[in-house]
Amino acid sequence: MGVALVECKEGCTCQPAKLDGKYDKPVSIFWMLKLFVSQHERCRLRVTITNEPAGQQGAHKVTLAAIMVTHIENMREAGTLASIRWINDGVKMG
């Protein structure tokens, strides 16, 4: 899998984040990225696939499966979100 840059482009603000799909084995893994965004009635995000190769294959493929929005202030205590093990800026299910 590849590497993508996620950033706020219109309305809302956030720190740019890297979605890094690097993994040692040639399998598909579901990763989640935690991105804190300011509130705005119209928020536009941009996901850009970078030229930075990921993994041993040097792949550039990135699949965006979903976007979740929540107003919960402490996501670590929120129902099923509490079962997610957070890793740096991204998270891994399990």
CYANA upper distance limits for C-alpha pairs under 8 A (distance plus 0.5 A):
  1 MET  CA     21 GLY  CA      5.44
  1 MET  CA     22 LYS  CA      6.60
  1 MET  CA     23 TYR  CA      8.23
  1 MET  CA     28 SER  CA      8.31
  1 MET  CA     54 ALA  CA      6.44
  1 MET  CA     55 GLY  CA      7.32
  1 MET  CA     59 ALA  CA      5.94
  1 MET  CA     60 HIS  CA      6.41
  1 MET  CA     61 LYS  CA      5.47
  1 MET  CA     62 VAL  CA      6.47
  2 GLY  CA     20 ASP  CA      7.09
  2 GLY  CA     21 GLY  CA      5.85
  2 GLY  CA     22 LYS  CA      7.28
  2 GLY  CA     49 ILE  CA      7.78
  2 GLY  CA     50 THR  CA      8.21
  2 GLY  CA     52 GLU  CA      7.90
  2 GLY  CA     53 PRO  CA      6.48
  2 GLY  CA     54 ALA  CA      5.33
  2 GLY  CA     55 GLY  CA      8.16
  2 GLY  CA     58 GLY  CA      8.17
  2 GLY  CA     59 ALA  CA      5.84
  2 GLY  CA     60 HIS  CA      4.36
  2 GLY  CA     61 LYS  CA      5.27
  2 GLY  CA     62 VAL  CA      5.90
  3 VAL  CA     18 LYS  CA      7.49
  3 VAL  CA     19 LEU  CA      6.15
  3 VAL  CA     20 ASP  CA      5.08
  3 VAL  CA     21 GLY  CA      6.32
  3 VAL  CA     22 LYS  CA      8.10
  3 VAL  CA     49 ILE  CA      6.50
  3 VAL  CA     50 THR  CA      6.27
  3 VAL  CA     51 ASN  CA      8.30
  3 VAL  CA     52 GLU  CA      6.82
  3 VAL  CA     53 PRO  CA      7.38
  3 VAL  CA     54 ALA  CA      6.76
  3 VAL  CA     60 HIS  CA      7.04
  3 VAL  CA     61 LYS  CA      8.26
  3 VAL  CA     62 VAL  CA      7.37
  4 ALA  CA     18 LYS  CA      6.33
  4 ALA  CA     19 LEU  CA      5.55
  4 ALA  CA     20 ASP  CA      7.07
  4 ALA  CA     47 VAL  CA      6.84
  4 ALA  CA     48 THR  CA      5.76
  4 ALA  CA     49 ILE  CA      4.68
  4 ALA  CA     50 THR  CA      5.84
  4 ALA  CA     62 VAL  CA      7.51
  5 LEU  CA     16 PRO  CA      7.42
  5 LEU  CA     17 ALA  CA      6.37
  5 LEU  CA     18 LYS  CA      5.21
  5 LEU  CA     19 LEU  CA      6.64
  5 LEU  CA     46 ARG  CA      8.37
  5 LEU  CA     47 VAL  CA      6.14
  5 LEU  CA     48 THR  CA      5.63
  5 LEU  CA     49 ILE  CA      6.92
  5 LEU  CA     50 THR  CA      7.29
  6 VAL  CA     16 PRO  CA      6.20
  6 VAL  CA     17 ALA  CA      5.74
  6 VAL  CA     18 LYS  CA      6.69
  6 VAL  CA     19 LEU  CA      7.57
  6 VAL  CA     45 LEU  CA      7.48
  6 VAL  CA     46 ARG  CA      6.20
  6 VAL  CA     47 VAL  CA      5.09
  6 VAL  CA     48 THR  CA      7.08
  7 GLU  CA     14 CYS  CA      7.30
  7 GLU  CA     15 GLN  CA      7.36
  7 GLU  CA     16 PRO  CA      5.01
  7 GLU  CA     17 ALA  CA      7.04
  7 GLU  CA     45 LEU  CA      6.18
  7 GLU  CA     46 ARG  CA      5.89
  7 GLU  CA     47 VAL  CA      7.23
  8 CYS  CA     12 CYS  CA      6.82
  8 CYS  CA     13 THR  CA      6.03
  8 CYS  CA     14 CYS  CA      6.21
  8 CYS  CA     15 GLN  CA      8.18
  8 CYS  CA     16 PRO  CA      7.63
  8 CYS  CA     37 VAL  CA      8.29
  8 CYS  CA     43 CYS  CA      7.97
  8 CYS  CA     44 ARG  CA      6.59
  8 CYS  CA     45 LEU  CA      5.03
  8 CYS  CA     46 ARG  CA      6.79
  9 LYS  CA     13 THR  CA      8.11
  9 LYS  CA     43 CYS  CA      8.26
  9 LYS  CA     44 ARG  CA      6.01
  9 LYS  CA     45 LEU  CA      6.02
  9 LYS  CA     46 ARG  CA      6.83
 10 GLU  CA     42 ARG  CA      8.17
 10 GLU  CA     43 CYS  CA      6.23
 10 GLU  CA     44 ARG  CA      5.41
 10 GLU  CA     45 LEU  CA      7.69
 11 GLY  CA     40 HIS  CA      6.58
 11 GLY  CA     41 GLU  CA      8.24
 11 GLY  CA     42 ARG  CA      6.26
 11 GLY  CA     43 CYS  CA      5.39
 11 GLY  CA     44 ARG  CA      7.13
 12 CYS  CA     37 VAL  CA      6.93
 12 CYS  CA     38 SER  CA      5.74
 12 CYS  CA     39 GLN  CA      6.71
 12 CYS  CA     40 HIS  CA      5.95
 12 CYS  CA     42 ARG  CA      7.83
 12 CYS  CA     43 CYS  CA      5.55
 12 CYS  CA     44 ARG  CA      7.67
 13 THR  CA     37 VAL  CA      6.22
 13 THR  CA     38 SER  CA      5.83
 14 CYS  CA     35 LEU  CA      7.84
 14 CYS  CA     36 PHE  CA      6.67
 14 CYS  CA     37 VAL  CA      5.36
 14 CYS  CA     38 SER  CA      7.07
 15 GLN  CA     35 LEU  CA      8.25
 15 GLN  CA     36 PHE  CA      8.17
 17 ALA  CA     35 LEU  CA      7.71
 17 ALA  CA     89 ASP  CA      7.77
 18 LYS  CA     89 ASP  CA      8.37
 19 LEU  CA     33 LEU  CA      7.11
 19 LEU  CA     90 GLY  CA      7.50
 20 ASP  CA     54 ALA  CA      7.95
 21 GLY  CA     31 TRP  CA      8.03
 21 GLY  CA     54 ALA  CA      7.08
 21 GLY  CA     55 GLY  CA      8.26
 21 GLY  CA     62 VAL  CA      8.05
 22 LYS  CA     54 ALA  CA      5.45
 22 LYS  CA     55 GLY  CA      5.27
 23 TYR  CA     54 ALA  CA      8.41
 23 TYR  CA     55 GLY  CA      6.30
 24 ASP  CA     55 GLY  CA      6.98
 24 ASP  CA     56 GLN  CA      7.80
 30 PHE  CA     92 LYS  CA      7.72
 30 PHE  CA     93 MET  CA      7.76
 31 TRP  CA     90 GLY  CA      7.42
 31 TRP  CA     91 VAL  CA      6.49
 31 TRP  CA     92 LYS  CA      5.83
 31 TRP  CA     93 MET  CA      7.52
 32 MET  CA     90 GLY  CA      6.10
 32 MET  CA     91 VAL  CA      5.45
 32 MET  CA     92 LYS  CA      6.81
 32 MET  CA     93 MET  CA      8.20
 33 LEU  CA     89 ASP  CA      6.72
 33 LEU  CA     90 GLY  CA      4.61
 33 LEU  CA     91 VAL  CA      6.36
 34 LYS  CA     89 ASP  CA      6.36
 34 LYS  CA     90 GLY  CA      6.22
 34 LYS  CA     91 VAL  CA      7.59
 35 LEU  CA     89 ASP  CA      8.12
 49 ILE  CA     60 HIS  CA      7.58
 49 ILE  CA     61 LYS  CA      8.36
 49 ILE  CA     62 VAL  CA      7.45
 50 THR  CA     60 HIS  CA      7.97
 51 ASN  CA     60 HIS  CA      7.65
 52 GLU  CA     60 HIS  CA      7.97
 53 PRO  CA     58 GLY  CA      4.94
 53 PRO  CA     59 ALA  CA      5.98
 53 PRO  CA     60 HIS  CA      6.30
 54 ALA  CA     58 GLY  CA      5.51
 54 ALA  CA     59 ALA  CA      6.02
 54 ALA  CA     60 HIS  CA      7.16
 55 GLY  CA     59 ALA  CA      7.28
 72 ILE  CA     78 ALA  CA      7.94
 74 ASN  CA     78 ALA  CA      7.53
 75 MET  CA     81 LEU  CA      6.91
 75 MET  CA     82 ALA  CA      7.65
 76 ARG  CA     81 LEU  CA      6.64
 76 ARG  CA     82 ALA  CA      5.27
 77 GLU  CA     81 LEU  CA      7.59
 77 GLU  CA     82 ALA  CA      5.76
 78 ALA  CA     82 ALA  CA      6.16
 79 GLY  CA     83 SER  CA      8.28
 80 THR  CA     84 ILE  CA      7.90
 83 SER  CA     93 MET  CA      8.43
 83 SER  CA     94 GLY  CA      7.58
 84 ILE  CA     91 VAL  CA      7.57
 84 ILE  CA     92 LYS  CA      7.21
 84 ILE  CA     93 MET  CA      5.89
 84 ILE  CA     94 GLY  CA      6.58
 85 ARG  CA     91 VAL  CA      6.73
 85 ARG  CA     92 LYS  CA      6.46
 85 ARG  CA     93 MET  CA      6.93
 85 ARG  CA     94 GLY  CA      7.00
 86 TRP  CA     90 GLY  CA      7.15
 86 TRP  CA     91 VAL  CA      4.91
 86 TRP  CA     92 LYS  CA      6.91
 87 ILE  CA     91 VAL  CA      5.31
 87 ILE  CA     92 LYS  CA      7.21
